[in-house]
Amino acid sequence: MSDLKPPPPAVLDRYRGDEVRPLYTGRVRVTGGETGHGRASGVILSDDGALALELRLPLSLGGPGGGSNPEQLLAAGYAACFHGAMNLLASRAGLALADACIEVAVTFSRDPIDGLYLLSAEVEAFLPGLEPAVAAELVRNTERVCPYAKMFRNGITHVVCVVPAAAP
Protein backbone atom coordinates (compact mmCIF):
# COMPACT_ATOMS: atom_id res chain seq x y z
CA MET A 1 0.00 0.00 0.00
CA SER A 2 1.35 3.40 -0.99
CA ASP A 3 1.67 6.37 1.33
CA LEU A 4 1.01 8.71 -1.60
CA LYS A 5 -1.98 11.01 -1.35
CA PRO A 6 -2.92 14.33 -2.90
CA PRO A 7 -2.86 17.50 -0.85
CA PRO A 8 -6.20 18.53 0.69
CA PRO A 9 -8.33 21.10 -1.15
CA ALA A 10 -7.73 23.40 1.85
CA VAL A 11 -4.40 24.33 0.24
CA LEU A 12 -6.57 26.50 -2.02
CA ASP A 13 -7.61 28.66 0.96
CA ARG A 14 -6.40 32.21 0.49
CA TYR A 15 -3.35 33.39 2.41
CA ARG A 16 -3.84 36.60 4.35
CA GLY A 17 -0.40 37.97 5.09
CA ASP A 18 1.61 41.09 4.39
CA GLU A 19 4.66 39.38 2.91
CA VAL A 20 5.40 36.47 0.62
CA ARG A 21 5.52 33.29 2.72
CA PRO A 22 7.87 30.70 1.21
CA LEU A 23 6.56 27.13 1.44
CA TYR A 24 9.20 25.11 -0.43
CA THR A 25 12.31 25.77 -2.50
CA GLY A 26 13.47 23.32 -5.15
CA ARG A 27 17.18 23.69 -5.83
CA VAL A 28 19.24 22.16 -8.62
CA ARG A 29 22.78 22.60 -9.84
CA VAL A 30 23.71 22.35 -13.49
CA THR A 31 27.30 21.79 -14.55
CA GLY A 32 28.59 21.77 -18.14
CA GLY A 33 29.39 18.08 -18.45
CA GLU A 34 31.47 16.74 -21.31
CA THR A 35 31.37 19.85 -23.54
CA GLY A 36 31.33 22.36 -20.68
CA HIS A 37 27.99 23.66 -22.02
CA GLY A 38 24.94 23.19 -19.80
CA ARG A 39 22.49 22.95 -22.68
CA ALA A 40 24.59 20.57 -24.80
CA SER A 41 25.90 18.19 -22.14
CA GLY A 42 24.78 19.58 -18.80
CA VAL A 43 24.40 17.47 -15.70
CA ILE A 44 21.51 18.26 -13.35
CA LEU A 45 21.53 17.28 -9.68
CA SER A 46 18.99 18.41 -7.11
CA ASP A 47 20.12 19.24 -3.60
CA ASP A 48 18.22 16.22 -2.24
CA GLY A 49 19.53 13.87 -4.94
CA ALA A 50 16.01 13.01 -6.19
CA LEU A 51 16.65 14.55 -9.61
CA ALA A 52 19.77 13.54 -11.51
CA LEU A 53 19.89 13.62 -15.28
CA GLU A 54 21.91 14.63 -18.29
CA LEU A 55 20.89 17.35 -20.71
CA ARG A 56 21.36 17.05 -24.46
CA LEU A 57 20.62 19.36 -27.35
CA PRO A 58 17.59 18.04 -29.23
CA LEU A 59 17.99 16.98 -32.84
CA SER A 60 16.06 20.06 -33.99
CA LEU A 61 18.77 22.31 -32.48
CA GLY A 62 21.61 20.37 -34.10
CA GLY A 63 22.33 18.10 -31.16
CA PRO A 64 22.39 14.33 -30.83
CA GLY A 65 19.19 14.08 -28.76
CA GLY A 66 19.16 11.22 -26.30
CA GLY A 67 18.63 13.35 -23.19
CA SER A 68 16.25 15.85 -21.75
CA ASN A 69 16.43 19.60 -22.28
CA PRO A 70 15.33 22.75 -20.45
CA GLU A 71 12.10 23.11 -22.43
CA GLN A 72 11.00 19.57 -21.53
CA LEU A 73 11.78 20.18 -17.88
CA LEU A 74 9.82 23.44 -17.84
CA ALA A 75 6.91 21.75 -19.65
CA ALA A 76 6.96 18.90 -17.12
CA GLY A 77 6.84 21.28 -14.17
CA TYR A 78 4.06 23.33 -15.74
CA ALA A 79 1.98 20.25 -16.62
CA ALA A 80 2.38 18.70 -13.15
CA CYS A 81 1.48 21.94 -11.38
CA PHE A 82 -1.51 22.62 -13.64
CA HIS A 83 -2.76 19.03 -13.24
CA GLY A 84 -2.47 19.26 -9.46
CA ALA A 85 -4.21 22.63 -9.23
CA MET A 86 -6.96 21.42 -11.53
CA ASN A 87 -7.54 18.32 -9.40
CA LEU A 88 -7.75 20.43 -6.24
CA LEU A 89 -10.31 22.73 -7.84
CA ALA A 90 -12.30 19.79 -9.18
CA SER A 91 -12.32 18.16 -5.75
CA ARG A 92 -13.50 21.37 -4.11
CA ALA A 93 -16.27 21.67 -6.73
CA GLY A 94 -17.34 18.04 -6.29
CA LEU A 95 -16.27 17.08 -9.81
CA ALA A 96 -14.86 13.62 -10.47
CA LEU A 97 -11.95 13.67 -12.90
CA ALA A 98 -11.34 10.31 -14.54
CA ASP A 99 -8.21 9.99 -16.66
CA ALA A 100 -7.62 13.75 -16.79
CA CYS A 101 -4.44 14.64 -18.65
CA ILE A 102 -2.51 17.86 -19.16
CA GLU A 103 -0.08 18.26 -22.03
CA VAL A 104 2.23 21.26 -22.11
CA ALA A 105 4.42 22.25 -25.03
CA VAL A 106 7.19 24.75 -24.32
CA THR A 107 8.70 26.21 -27.47
CA PHE A 108 12.16 27.78 -27.72
CA SER A 109 12.04 30.39 -30.51
CA ARG A 110 13.90 33.28 -32.07
CA ASP A 111 12.52 36.65 -30.99
CA PRO A 112 11.93 39.11 -33.85
CA ILE A 113 11.84 42.04 -31.42
CA ASP A 114 15.40 41.80 -30.07
CA GLY A 115 16.84 39.11 -32.36
CA LEU A 116 17.55 36.79 -29.43
CA TYR A 117 15.35 34.08 -27.93
CA LEU A 118 12.01 33.59 -26.18
CA LEU A 119 9.87 30.86 -24.71
CA SER A 120 6.18 30.24 -25.23
CA ALA A 121 3.88 27.59 -23.84
CA GLU A 122 0.69 25.85 -24.91
CA VAL A 123 -1.43 23.96 -22.40
CA GLU A 124 -3.96 21.33 -23.46
CA ALA A 125 -6.37 19.82 -20.94
CA PHE A 126 -7.99 16.48 -21.72
CA LEU A 127 -10.99 16.03 -19.45
CA PRO A 128 -12.99 13.01 -20.59
CA GLY A 129 -16.47 12.74 -19.15
CA LEU A 130 -16.90 16.43 -18.31
CA GLU A 131 -19.39 18.59 -20.15
CA PRO A 132 -17.50 21.07 -22.38
CA ALA A 133 -18.77 24.14 -20.48
CA VAL A 134 -17.82 22.62 -17.12
CA ALA A 135 -14.40 21.61 -18.45
CA ALA A 136 -13.80 25.11 -19.86
CA GLU A 137 -14.71 26.73 -16.54
CA LEU A 138 -12.47 24.34 -14.61
CA VAL A 139 -9.53 25.11 -16.92
CA ARG A 140 -10.14 28.89 -16.68
CA ASN A 141 -10.20 28.67 -12.89
CA THR A 142 -7.11 26.47 -12.88
CA GLU A 143 -5.27 29.04 -14.96
CA ARG A 144 -6.03 31.62 -12.25
CA VAL A 145 -4.73 29.34 -9.46
CA CYS A 146 -1.73 27.54 -11.00
CA PRO A 147 1.55 29.34 -10.13
CA TYR A 148 3.13 28.27 -13.45
CA ALA A 149 0.24 29.80 -15.40
CA LYS A 150 0.55 32.91 -13.26
CA MET A 151 4.30 33.04 -13.98
CA PHE A 152 3.75 32.78 -17.73
CA ARG A 153 1.01 35.40 -17.59
CA ASN A 154 2.60 37.94 -15.23
CA GLY A 155 6.30 37.15 -15.17
CA ILE A 156 8.25 36.01 -12.14
CA THR A 157 10.29 37.69 -9.45
CA HIS A 158 13.88 36.64 -9.91
CA VAL A 159 17.36 37.54 -8.79
CA VAL A 160 20.52 36.84 -10.77
CA CYS A 161 23.86 37.33 -9.06
CA VAL A 162 27.50 36.30 -9.10
CA VAL A 163 28.64 34.31 -6.08
CA PRO A 164 32.16 35.40 -5.06
CA ALA A 165 33.44 31.98 -3.97
CA ALA A 166 33.85 28.83 -6.04
CA ALA A 167 30.93 26.40 -6.02
CA PRO A 168 31.31 23.54 -3.55
C-alpha positions in Angstrom: 0.0 0.0 0.0 1.4 3.4 -1.0 1.7 6.4 1.3 1.0 8.7 -1.6 -2.0 11.0 -1.3 -2.9 14.3 -2.9 -2.9 17.5 -0.8 -6.2 18.5 0.7 -8.3 21.1 -1.2 -7.7 23.4 1.9 -4.4 24.3 0.2 -6.6 26.5 -2.0 -7.6 28.7 1.0 -6.4 32.2 0.5 -3.3 33.4 2.4 -3.8 36.6 4.4 -0.4 38.0 5.1 1.6 41.1 4.4 4.7 39.4 2.9 5.4 36.5 0.6 5.5 33.3 2.7 7.9 30.7 1.2 6.6 27.1 1.4 9.2 25.1 -0.4 12.3 25.8 -2.5 13.5 23.3 -5.1 17.2 23.7 -5.8 19.2 22.2 -8.6 22.8 22.6 -9.8 23.7 22.4 -13.5 27.3 21.8 -14.6 28.6 21.8 -18.1 29.4 18.1 -18.4 31.5 16.7 -21.3 31.4 19.9 -23.5 31.3 22.4 -20.7 28.0 23.7 -22.0 24.9 23.2 -19.8 22.5 22.9 -22.7 24.6 20.6 -24.8 25.9 18.2 -22.1 24.8 19.6 -18.8 24.4 17.5 -15.7 21.5 18.3 -13.3 21.5 17.3 -9.7 19.0 18.4 -7.1 20.1 19.2 -3.6 18.2 16.2 -2.2 19.5 13.9 -4.9 16.0 13.0 -6.2 16.7 14.6 -9.6 19.8 13.5 -11.5 19.9 13.6 -15.3 21.9 14.6 -18.3 20.9 17.3 -20.7 21.4 17.0 -24.5 20.6 19.4 -27.3 17.6 18.0 -29.2 18.0 17.0 -32.8 16.1 20.1 -34.0 18.8 22.3 -32.5 21.6 20.4 -34.1 22.3 18.1 -31.2 22.4 14.3 -30.8 19.2 14.1 -28.8 19.2 11.2 -26.3 18.6 13.3 -23.2 16.2 15.8 -21.8 16.4 19.6 -22.3 15.3 22.8 -20.4 12.1 23.1 -22.4 11.0 19.6 -21.5 11.8 20.2 -17.9 9.8 23.4 -17.8 6.9 21.8 -19.6 7.0 18.9 -17.1 6.8 21.3 -14.2 4.1 23.3 -15.7 2.0 20.2 -16.6 2.4 18.7 -13.2 1.5 21.9 -11.4 -1.5 22.6 -13.6 -2.8 19.0 -13.2 -2.5 19.3 -9.5 -4.2 22.6 -9.2 -7.0 21.4 -11.5 -7.5 18.3 -9.4 -7.8 20.4 -6.2 -10.3 22.7 -7.8 -12.3 19.8 -9.2 -12.3 18.2 -5.8 -13.5 21.4 -4.1 -16.3 21.7 -6.7 -17.3 18.0 -6.3 -16.3 17.1 -9.8 -14.9 13.6 -10.5 -11.9 13.7 -12.9 -11.3 10.3 -14.5 -8.2 10.0 -16.7 -7.6 13.7 -16.8 -4.4 14.6 -18.6 -2.5 17.9 -19.2 -0.1 18.3 -22.0 2.2 21.3 -22.1 4.4 22.2 -25.0 7.2 24.8 -24.3 8.7 26.2 -27.5 12.2 27.8 -27.7 12.0 30.4 -30.5 13.9 33.3 -32.1 12.5 36.6 -31.0 11.9 39.1 -33.9 11.8 42.0 -31.4 15.4 41.8 -30.1 16.8 39.1 -32.4 17.6 36.8 -29.4 15.3 34.1 -27.9 12.0 33.6 -26.2 9.9 30.9 -24.7 6.2 30.2 -25.2 3.9 27.6 -23.8 0.7 25.9 -24.9 -1.4 24.0 -22.4 -4.0 21.3 -23.5 -6.4 19.8 -20.9 -8.0 16.5 -21.7 -11.0 16.0 -19.5 -13.0 13.0 -20.6 -16.5 12.7 -19.2 -16.9 16.4 -18.3 -19.4 18.6 -20.1 -17.5 21.1 -22.4 -18.8 24.1 -20.5 -17.8 22.6 -17.1 -14.4 21.6 -18.5 -13.8 25.1 -19.9 -14.7 26.7 -16.5 -12.5 24.3 -14.6 -9.5 25.1 -16.9 -10.1 28.9 -16.7 -10.2 28.7 -12.9 -7.1 26.5 -12.9 -5.3 29.0 -15.0 -6.0 31.6 -12.3 -4.7 29.3 -9.5 -1.7 27.5 -11.0 1.5 29.3 -10.1 3.1 28.3 -13.4 0.2 29.8 -15.4 0.6 32.9 -13.3 4.3 33.0 -14.0 3.8 32.8 -17.7 1.0 35.4 -17.6 2.6 37.9 -15.2 6.3 37.2 -15.2 8.2 36.0 -12.1 10.3 37.7 -9.5 13.9 36.6 -9.9 17.4 37.5 -8.8 20.5 36.8 -10.8 23.9 37.3 -9.1 27.5 36.3 -9.1 28.6 34.3 -6.1 32.2 35.4 -5.1 33.4 32.0 -4.0 33.8 28.8 -6.0 30.9 26.4 -6.0 31.3 23.5 -3.5 
